[in-house]
Amino acid sequence: MRTANNLEKIESQIMSLPISEQIHLIERIARRVRSVQTKSGIALNWNDLYGTGKGIWEGDDAQDYVNRAREERI
């Protein structure tokens, strides 16, 4: 039960981040998982992750996201 509470707290904190920071976090986690996978020789099935990010883009227009991302780079 403690793990579930911790995950809920983490998820809540993540959801309060701007979308660009959420994406950056996803990229960092993916790099870490790839690194661990390479070191351990364990083959991970990336298809198992299908749908886990559902809701991240909810209410966010794709073009608005691209425009914001471009503005942040300047």
PyMOL CGO cylinders between C-alpha atoms (Angstrom):
from pymol import cmd
from pymol.cgo import CYLINDER

trace = [
    CYLINDER, 0.00, 0.00, 0.00, 2.87, 2.33, 0.76, 0.3, 1, 1, 1, 1, 1, 1,
    CYLINDER, 2.87, 2.33, 0.76, 4.20, 1.96, -2.80, 0.3, 1, 1, 1, 1, 1, 1,
    CYLINDER, 4.20, 1.96, -2.80, 0.81, 2.87, -4.25, 0.3, 1, 1, 1, 1, 1, 1,
    CYLINDER, 0.81, 2.87, -4.25, 0.68, 6.00, -2.11, 0.3, 1, 1, 1, 1, 1, 1,
    CYLINDER, 0.68, 6.00, -2.11, 4.19, 6.98, -3.18, 0.3, 1, 1, 1, 1, 1, 1,
    CYLINDER, 4.19, 6.98, -3.18, 3.32, 6.46, -6.84, 0.3, 1, 1, 1, 1, 1, 1,
    CYLINDER, 3.32, 6.46, -6.84, 0.16, 8.53, -6.47, 0.3, 1, 1, 1, 1, 1, 1,
    CYLINDER, 0.16, 8.53, -6.47, 2.15, 11.37, -4.91, 0.3, 1, 1, 1, 1, 1, 1,
    CYLINDER, 2.15, 11.37, -4.91, 4.76, 11.19, -7.67, 0.3, 1, 1, 1, 1, 1, 1,
    CYLINDER, 4.76, 11.19, -7.67, 2.09, 11.11, -10.37, 0.3, 1, 1, 1, 1, 1, 1,
    CYLINDER, 2.09, 11.11, -10.37, 0.38, 14.13, -8.80, 0.3, 1, 1, 1, 1, 1, 1,
    CYLINDER, 0.38, 14.13, -8.80, 3.65, 16.05, -8.82, 0.3, 1, 1, 1, 1, 1, 1,
    CYLINDER, 3.65, 16.05, -8.82, 4.32, 15.07, -12.42, 0.3, 1, 1, 1, 1, 1, 1,
    CYLINDER, 4.32, 15.07, -12.42, 0.86, 16.13, -13.55, 0.3, 1, 1, 1, 1, 1, 1,
    CYLINDER, 0.86, 16.13, -13.55, 1.46, 19.57, -12.04, 0.3, 1, 1, 1, 1, 1, 1,
    CYLINDER, 1.46, 19.57, -12.04, 4.50, 20.07, -14.29, 0.3, 1, 1, 1, 1, 1, 1,
    CYLINDER, 4.50, 20.07, -14.29, 4.19, 21.83, -17.63, 0.3, 1, 1, 1, 1, 1, 1,
    CYLINDER, 4.19, 21.83, -17.63, 3.80, 19.42, -20.55, 0.3, 1, 1, 1, 1, 1, 1,
    CYLINDER, 3.80, 19.42, -20.55, 7.29, 20.22, -21.83, 0.3, 1, 1, 1, 1, 1, 1,
    CYLINDER, 7.29, 20.22, -21.83, 8.81, 19.16, -18.50, 0.3, 1, 1, 1, 1, 1, 1,
    CYLINDER, 8.81, 19.16, -18.50, 6.67, 16.02, -18.42, 0.3, 1, 1, 1, 1, 1, 1,
    CYLINDER, 6.67, 16.02, -18.42, 8.02, 15.08, -21.84, 0.3, 1, 1, 1, 1, 1, 1,
    CYLINDER, 8.02, 15.08, -21.84, 11.57, 15.80, -20.70, 0.3, 1, 1, 1, 1, 1, 1,
    CYLINDER, 11.57, 15.80, -20.70, 11.02, 13.53, -17.70, 0.3, 1, 1, 1, 1, 1, 1,
    CYLINDER, 11.02, 13.53, -17.70, 9.67, 10.75, -19.93, 0.3, 1, 1, 1, 1, 1, 1,
    CYLINDER, 9.67, 10.75, -19.93, 12.76, 11.03, -22.12, 0.3, 1, 1, 1, 1, 1, 1,
    CYLINDER, 12.76, 11.03, -22.12, 15.06, 10.83, -19.09, 0.3, 1, 1, 1, 1, 1, 1,
    CYLINDER, 15.06, 10.83, -19.09, 13.26, 7.78, -17.76, 0.3, 1, 1, 1, 1, 1, 1,
    CYLINDER, 13.26, 7.78, -17.76, 13.37, 6.10, -21.18, 0.3, 1, 1, 1, 1, 1, 1,
    CYLINDER, 13.37, 6.10, -21.18, 17.14, 6.70, -21.40, 0.3, 1, 1, 1, 1, 1, 1,
    CYLINDER, 17.14, 6.70, -21.40, 17.59, 5.22, -17.93, 0.3, 1, 1, 1, 1, 1, 1,
    CYLINDER, 17.59, 5.22, -17.93, 15.51, 2.15, -18.77, 0.3, 1, 1, 1, 1, 1, 1,
    CYLINDER, 15.51, 2.15, -18.77, 17.45, 1.65, -22.00, 0.3, 1, 1, 1, 1, 1, 1,
    CYLINDER, 17.45, 1.65, -22.00, 20.70, 1.91, -20.06, 0.3, 1, 1, 1, 1, 1, 1,
    CYLINDER, 20.70, 1.91, -20.06, 19.59, -0.65, -17.49, 0.3, 1, 1, 1, 1, 1, 1,
    CYLINDER, 19.59, -0.65, -17.49, 18.28, -2.91, -20.25, 0.3, 1, 1, 1, 1, 1, 1,
    CYLINDER, 18.28, -2.91, -20.25, 21.63, -2.78, -22.07, 0.3, 1, 1, 1, 1, 1, 1,
    CYLINDER, 21.63, -2.78, -22.07, 23.64, -3.47, -18.92, 0.3, 1, 1, 1, 1, 1, 1,
    CYLINDER, 23.64, -3.47, -18.92, 21.47, -6.33, -17.69, 0.3, 1, 1, 1, 1, 1, 1,
    CYLINDER, 21.47, -6.33, -17.69, 20.85, -7.91, -21.07, 0.3, 1, 1, 1, 1, 1, 1,
    CYLINDER, 20.85, -7.91, -21.07, 17.14, -8.10, -20.27, 0.3, 1, 1, 1, 1, 1, 1,
    CYLINDER, 17.14, -8.10, -20.27, 14.97, -7.65, -23.32, 0.3, 1, 1, 1, 1, 1, 1,
    CYLINDER, 14.97, -7.65, -23.32, 12.09, -5.34, -22.51, 0.3, 1, 1, 1, 1, 1, 1,
    CYLINDER, 12.09, -5.34, -22.51, 8.90, -5.36, -24.54, 0.3, 1, 1, 1, 1, 1, 1,
    CYLINDER, 8.90, -5.36, -24.54, 8.19, -1.72, -25.35, 0.3, 1, 1, 1, 1, 1, 1,
    CYLINDER, 8.19, -1.72, -25.35, 4.72, -2.70, -26.53, 0.3, 1, 1, 1, 1, 1, 1,
    CYLINDER, 4.72, -2.70, -26.53, 3.84, -3.22, -22.85, 0.3, 1, 1, 1, 1, 1, 1,
    CYLINDER, 3.84, -3.22, -22.85, 4.07, 0.56, -22.46, 0.3, 1, 1, 1, 1, 1, 1,
    CYLINDER, 4.07, 0.56, -22.46, 1.39, 1.18, -25.07, 0.3, 1, 1, 1, 1, 1, 1,
    CYLINDER, 1.39, 1.18, -25.07, -1.27, 3.47, -23.65, 0.3, 1, 1, 1, 1, 1, 1,
    CYLINDER, -1.27, 3.47, -23.65, 0.55, 4.28, -20.40, 0.3, 1, 1, 1, 1, 1, 1,
    CYLINDER, 0.55, 4.28, -20.40, 0.80, 7.95, -21.33, 0.3, 1, 1, 1, 1, 1, 1,
    CYLINDER, 0.80, 7.95, -21.33, -2.89, 8.25, -22.08, 0.3, 1, 1, 1, 1, 1, 1,
    CYLINDER, -2.89, 8.25, -22.08, -4.21, 11.50, -20.73, 0.3, 1, 1, 1, 1, 1, 1,
    CYLINDER, -4.21, 11.50, -20.73, -0.94, 13.44, -20.91, 0.3, 1, 1, 1, 1, 1, 1,
    CYLINDER, -0.94, 13.44, -20.91, -2.11, 15.22, -24.04, 0.3, 1, 1, 1, 1, 1, 1,
    CYLINDER, -2.11, 15.22, -24.04, -5.74, 15.51, -22.96, 0.3, 1, 1, 1, 1, 1, 1,
    CYLINDER, -5.74, 15.51, -22.96, -7.03, 18.95, -23.82, 0.3, 1, 1, 1, 1, 1, 1,
    CYLINDER, -7.03, 18.95, -23.82, -3.77, 19.97, -25.48, 0.3, 1, 1, 1, 1, 1, 1,
    CYLINDER, -3.77, 19.97, -25.48, -3.87, 20.84, -29.17, 0.3, 1, 1, 1, 1, 1, 1,
    CYLINDER, -3.87, 20.84, -29.17, -0.90, 19.46, -31.11, 0.3, 1, 1, 1, 1, 1, 1,
    CYLINDER, -0.90, 19.46, -31.11, -0.22, 22.74, -32.91, 0.3, 1, 1, 1, 1, 1, 1,
    CYLINDER, -0.22, 22.74, -32.91, -0.39, 24.70, -29.64, 0.3, 1, 1, 1, 1, 1, 1,
    CYLINDER, -0.39, 24.70, -29.64, 2.17, 22.31, -28.15, 0.3, 1, 1, 1, 1, 1, 1,
    CYLINDER, 2.17, 22.31, -28.15, 4.50, 22.73, -31.13, 0.3, 1, 1, 1, 1, 1, 1,
    CYLINDER, 4.50, 22.73, -31.13, 4.19, 26.51, -30.93, 0.3, 1, 1, 1, 1, 1, 1,
    CYLINDER, 4.19, 26.51, -30.93, 4.99, 26.51, -27.20, 0.3, 1, 1, 1, 1, 1, 1,
    CYLINDER, 4.99, 26.51, -27.20, 7.95, 24.20, -27.71, 0.3, 1, 1, 1, 1, 1, 1,
    CYLINDER, 7.95, 24.20, -27.71, 9.33, 26.51, -30.37, 0.3, 1, 1, 1, 1, 1, 1,
    CYLINDER, 9.33, 26.51, -30.37, 8.88, 29.55, -28.14, 0.3, 1, 1, 1, 1, 1, 1,
    CYLINDER, 8.88, 29.55, -28.14, 10.69, 27.84, -25.27, 0.3, 1, 1, 1, 1, 1, 1,
    CYLINDER, 10.69, 27.84, -25.27, 13.73, 27.21, -27.46, 0.3, 1, 1, 1, 1, 1, 1,
    CYLINDER, 13.73, 27.21, -27.46, 14.17, 30.93, -28.12, 0.3, 1, 1, 1, 1, 1, 1,
]
cmd.load_cgo(trace, "trace")
